[in-house]
Amino acid sequence: MHELAITQNMLDLVLEEAKKAGAQRVGKINLVVGEMSGITGDSVEFYFESLSKDTIAHGATLSFKSTETQARCRNCGELFTIEEISQSCPSCQHSNIEIVAGNELYVESIEVE
């Protein structure tokens, strides 16, 4: 259900930026979604279709770019892709890691007319 609020916030941002650009129509919205964000594209598309009615974004295409979960070892500094949350550093086997990518959720760009 949190996708509803997220989609509304995303639409508000897109409409604000489109207005600043003097756009007549929003054609495409490019989103970056981390694998750990908990966001599903299907839900966002479902809510977007309903929320965007009667706006210049109605009918816009949503494009999703997924980012892998990455971590950095606090022991040796190694940056690596994480496969499971309990994974340790592949270089030094230390388990003191910090998630540095994979939680993202943002509008990367919009295409307007």
PyRosetta script that sets phi, psi and omega in degrees:
from pyrosetta import init, pose_from_sequence

init()
pose = pose_from_sequence("MHELAITQNMLDLVLEEAKKAGAQRVGKINLVVGEMSGITGDSVEFYFESLSKDTIAHGATLSFKSTETQARCRNCGELFTIEEISQSCPSCQHSNIEIVAGNELYVESIEVE")
pose.set_psi(1, -23.3)
pose.set_omega(1, -179.4)
pose.set_phi(2, -66.4)
pose.set_psi(2, -17.1)
pose.set_omega(2, 176.4)
pose.set_phi(3, -62.3)
pose.set_psi(3, -29.1)
pose.set_omega(3, 178.4)
pose.set_phi(4, -61.6)
pose.set_psi(4, -51.7)
pose.set_omega(4, -180.0)
pose.set_phi(5, -64.3)
pose.set_psi(5, -40.7)
pose.set_omega(5, 179.6)
pose.set_phi(6, -64.3)
pose.set_psi(6, -43.0)
pose.set_omega(6, 179.6)
pose.set_phi(7, -65.4)
pose.set_psi(7, -40.0)
pose.set_omega(7, 177.7)
pose.set_phi(8, -63.0)
pose.set_psi(8, -43.6)
pose.set_omega(8, 178.6)
pose.set_phi(9, -64.0)
pose.set_psi(9, -41.3)
pose.set_omega(9, 178.3)
pose.set_phi(10, -63.3)
pose.set_psi(10, -44.6)
pose.set_omega(10, 179.3)
pose.set_phi(11, -63.0)
pose.set_psi(11, -43.4)
pose.set_omega(11, 177.9)
pose.set_phi(12, -58.2)
pose.set_psi(12, -44.8)
pose.set_omega(12, 178.8)
pose.set_phi(13, -62.6)
pose.set_psi(13, -46.2)
pose.set_omega(13, -179.8)
pose.set_phi(14, -61.5)
pose.set_psi(14, -45.7)
pose.set_omega(14, -179.4)
pose.set_phi(15, -64.3)
pose.set_psi(15, -38.2)
pose.set_omega(15, 178.0)
pose.set_phi(16, -63.5)
pose.set_psi(16, -45.4)
pose.set_omega(16, -179.6)
pose.set_phi(17, -69.1)
pose.set_psi(17, -37.7)
pose.set_omega(17, 177.5)
pose.set_phi(18, -63.9)
pose.set_psi(18, -40.4)
pose.set_omega(18, 178.4)
pose.set_phi(19, -63.0)
pose.set_psi(19, -44.1)
pose.set_omega(19, 177.9)
pose.set_phi(20, -58.9)
pose.set_psi(20, -34.8)
pose.set_omega(20, -178.3)
pose.set_phi(21, -83.8)
pose.set_psi(21, -4.2)
pose.set_omega(21, -178.5)
pose.set_phi(22, 70.6)
pose.set_psi(22, 28.3)
pose.set_omega(22, -176.1)
pose.set_phi(23, -72.1)
pose.set_psi(23, 146.7)
pose.set_omega(23, 174.1)
pose.set_phi(24, -93.3)
pose.set_psi(24, -26.0)
pose.set_omega(24, -176.3)
pose.set_phi(25, -156.3)
pose.set_psi(25, 144.3)
pose.set_omega(25, 172.5)
pose.set_phi(26, -97.8)
pose.set_psi(26, 121.7)
pose.set_omega(26, -178.0)
pose.set_phi(27, -94.6)
pose.set_psi(27, -36.3)
pose.set_omega(27, -176.0)
pose.set_phi(28, -151.2)
pose.set_psi(28, 142.1)
pose.set_omega(28, 176.7)
pose.set_phi(29, -123.3)
pose.set_psi(29, 121.1)
pose.set_omega(29, -178.9)
pose.set_phi(30, -101.1)
pose.set_psi(30, 117.7)
pose.set_omega(30, -176.5)
pose.set_phi(31, -113.0)
pose.set_psi(31, 145.3)
pose.set_omega(31, 173.0)
pose.set_phi(32, -110.5)
pose.set_psi(32, 124.8)
pose.set_omega(32, -175.9)
pose.set_phi(33, -130.1)
pose.set_psi(33, 118.9)
pose.set_omega(33, 177.3)
pose.set_phi(34, -74.3)
pose.set_psi(34, 149.2)
pose.set_omega(34, -177.9)
pose.set_phi(35, -63.6)
pose.set_psi(35, -22.8)
pose.set_omega(35, 180.0)
pose.set_phi(36, -95.4)
pose.set_psi(36, 3.9)
pose.set_omega(36, -176.3)
pose.set_phi(37, -71.0)
pose.set_psi(37, -22.0)
pose.set_omega(37, -178.8)
pose.set_phi(38, 80.9)
pose.set_psi(38, 8.1)
pose.set_omega(38, -178.2)
pose.set_phi(39, -95.5)
pose.set_psi(39, 133.5)
pose.set_omega(39, 175.7)
pose.set_phi(40, -108.9)
pose.set_psi(40, 132.7)
pose.set_omega(40, -179.0)
pose.set_phi(41, -58.0)
pose.set_psi(41, -38.2)
pose.set_omega(41, -179.2)
pose.set_phi(42, -60.4)
pose.set_psi(42, -42.2)
pose.set_omega(42, 180.0)
pose.set_phi(43, -67.2)
pose.set_psi(43, -43.4)
pose.set_omega(43, 179.0)
pose.set_phi(44, -61.5)
pose.set_psi(44, -43.9)
pose.set_omega(44, 178.6)
pose.set_phi(45, -62.1)
pose.set_psi(45, -41.7)
pose.set_omega(45, 179.9)
pose.set_phi(46, -60.3)
pose.set_psi(46, -50.8)
pose.set_omega(46, -179.3)
pose.set_phi(47, -67.8)
pose.set_psi(47, -37.4)
pose.set_omega(47, -179.0)
pose.set_phi(48, -61.3)
pose.set_psi(48, -41.9)
pose.set_omega(48, -179.7)
pose.set_phi(49, -58.3)
pose.set_psi(49, -41.5)
pose.set_omega(49, -179.7)
pose.set_phi(50, -75.5)
pose.set_psi(50, -46.6)
pose.set_omega(50, -175.5)
pose.set_phi(51, -69.2)
pose.set_psi(51, -28.2)
pose.set_omega(51, -175.1)
pose.set_phi(52, -86.0)
pose.set_psi(52, -5.9)
pose.set_omega(52, 178.3)
pose.set_phi(53, -55.4)
pose.set_psi(53, 142.0)
pose.set_omega(53, 179.6)
pose.set_phi(54, 65.0)
pose.set_psi(54, 23.1)
pose.set_omega(54, 173.4)
pose.set_phi(55, -125.4)
pose.set_psi(55, 169.1)
pose.set_omega(55, 178.5)
pose.set_phi(56, -74.1)
pose.set_psi(56, -4.4)
pose.set_omega(56, 177.6)
pose.set_phi(57, -94.6)
pose.set_psi(57, -5.7)
pose.set_omega(57, -179.3)
pose.set_phi(58, -60.0)
pose.set_psi(58, 130.5)
pose.set_omega(58, -179.8)
pose.set_phi(59, 88.0)
pose.set_psi(59, -2.6)
pose.set_omega(59, 179.4)
pose.set_phi(60, -66.4)
pose.set_psi(60, 148.9)
pose.set_omega(60, 176.9)
pose.set_phi(61, -86.6)
pose.set_psi(61, 136.6)
pose.set_omega(61, 174.1)
pose.set_phi(62, -101.9)
pose.set_psi(62, 129.0)
pose.set_omega(62, 178.4)
pose.set_phi(63, -116.8)
pose.set_psi(63, 128.6)
pose.set_omega(63, -176.7)
pose.set_phi(64, -111.7)
pose.set_psi(64, 126.4)
pose.set_omega(64, 173.2)
pose.set_phi(65, -112.5)
pose.set_psi(65, 121.2)
pose.set_omega(65, -177.6)
pose.set_phi(66, -91.1)
pose.set_psi(66, 140.7)
pose.set_omega(66, 175.7)
pose.set_phi(67, -112.9)
pose.set_psi(67, 139.1)
pose.set_omega(67, 179.0)
pose.set_phi(68, -72.7)
pose.set_psi(68, 158.4)
pose.set_omega(68, 175.1)
pose.set_phi(69, -81.7)
pose.set_psi(69, 124.0)
pose.set_omega(69, 178.9)
pose.set_phi(70, -122.6)
pose.set_psi(70, 151.3)
pose.set_omega(70, 179.3)
pose.set_phi(71, -134.1)
pose.set_psi(71, 158.4)
pose.set_omega(71, 174.4)
pose.set_phi(72, -122.2)
pose.set_psi(72, 134.2)
pose.set_omega(72, 177.9)
pose.set_phi(73, -75.8)
pose.set_psi(73, 127.9)
pose.set_omega(73, 178.4)
pose.set_phi(74, -76.7)
pose.set_psi(74, -13.0)
pose.set_omega(74, -179.3)
pose.set_phi(75, -86.5)
pose.set_psi(75, -50.8)
pose.set_omega(75, -175.4)
pose.set_phi(76, -115.6)
pose.set_psi(76, -9.0)
pose.set_omega(76, 178.1)
pose.set_phi(77, 86.7)
pose.set_psi(77, 0.2)
pose.set_omega(77, -179.9)
pose.set_phi(78, -59.7)
pose.set_psi(78, 135.2)
pose.set_omega(78, 174.6)
pose.set_phi(79, -104.2)
pose.set_psi(79, 129.8)
pose.set_omega(79, -176.0)
pose.set_phi(80, -150.9)
pose.set_psi(80, 157.7)
pose.set_omega(80, 176.2)
pose.set_phi(81, -80.3)
pose.set_psi(81, 133.4)
pose.set_omega(81, -177.6)
pose.set_phi(82, -95.2)
pose.set_psi(82, 134.1)
pose.set_omega(82, -179.5)
pose.set_phi(83, -99.7)
pose.set_psi(83, -33.8)
pose.set_omega(83, 178.8)
pose.set_phi(84, -144.6)
pose.set_psi(84, 149.9)
pose.set_omega(84, -171.9)
pose.set_phi(85, -62.0)
pose.set_psi(85, -25.9)
pose.set_omega(85, -178.1)
pose.set_phi(86, -91.4)
pose.set_psi(86, 10.3)
pose.set_omega(86, -176.3)
pose.set_phi(87, -66.7)
pose.set_psi(87, 148.0)
pose.set_omega(87, 175.7)
pose.set_phi(88, -108.8)
pose.set_psi(88, 172.5)
pose.set_omega(88, -177.6)
pose.set_phi(89, -62.4)
pose.set_psi(89, 129.7)
pose.set_omega(89, 179.5)
pose.set_phi(90, -70.6)
pose.set_psi(90, -18.4)
pose.set_omega(90, -179.5)
pose.set_phi(91, -86.3)
pose.set_psi(91, -51.1)
pose.set_omega(91, -174.7)
pose.set_phi(92, -114.1)
pose.set_psi(92, -1.4)
pose.set_omega(92, -179.9)
pose.set_phi(93, 65.2)
pose.set_psi(93, 11.2)
pose.set_omega(93, 178.6)
pose.set_phi(94, -72.8)
pose.set_psi(94, 145.9)
pose.set_omega(94, -178.8)
pose.set_phi(95, -100.6)
pose.set_psi(95, 4.1)
pose.set_omega(95, 179.2)
pose.set_phi(96, -86.2)
pose.set_psi(96, 85.3)
pose.set_omega(96, -176.1)
pose.set_phi(97, -118.3)
pose.set_psi(97, 159.1)
pose.set_omega(97, 179.3)
pose.set_phi(98, -125.1)
pose.set_psi(98, 128.9)
pose.set_omega(98, 176.7)
pose.set_phi(99, -73.2)
pose.set_psi(99, 124.3)
pose.set_omega(99, -178.1)
pose.set_phi(100, -116.7)
pose.set_psi(100, -10.2)
pose.set_omega(100, 177.4)
pose.set_phi(101, -155.7)
pose.set_psi(101, 150.5)
pose.set_omega(101, 178.0)
pose.set_phi(102, 123.7)
pose.set_psi(102, -10.7)
pose.set_omega(102, 178.1)
pose.set_phi(103, -102.5)
pose.set_psi(103, 2.9)
pose.set_omega(103, -174.3)
pose.set_phi(104, -62.8)
pose.set_psi(104, 150.5)
pose.set_omega(104, 170.7)
pose.set_phi(105, -161.3)
pose.set_psi(105, 103.8)
pose.set_omega(105, -179.8)
pose.set_phi(106, -156.6)
pose.set_psi(106, 161.3)
pose.set_omega(106, 175.1)
pose.set_phi(107, -83.6)
pose.set_psi(107, 115.8)
pose.set_omega(107, -179.8)
pose.set_phi(108, -78.6)
pose.set_psi(108, -42.5)
pose.set_omega(108, 178.5)
pose.set_phi(109, -165.6)
pose.set_psi(109, 163.7)
pose.set_omega(109, 173.4)
pose.set_phi(110, -130.9)
pose.set_psi(110, 147.6)
pose.set_omega(110, 177.0)
pose.set_phi(111, -111.1)
pose.set_psi(111, 125.1)
pose.set_omega(111, -175.5)
pose.set_phi(112, -127.7)
pose.set_psi(112, 162.7)
pose.set_omega(112, 175.7)
pose.set_phi(113, -119.2)
pose.dump_pdb("model.pdb")
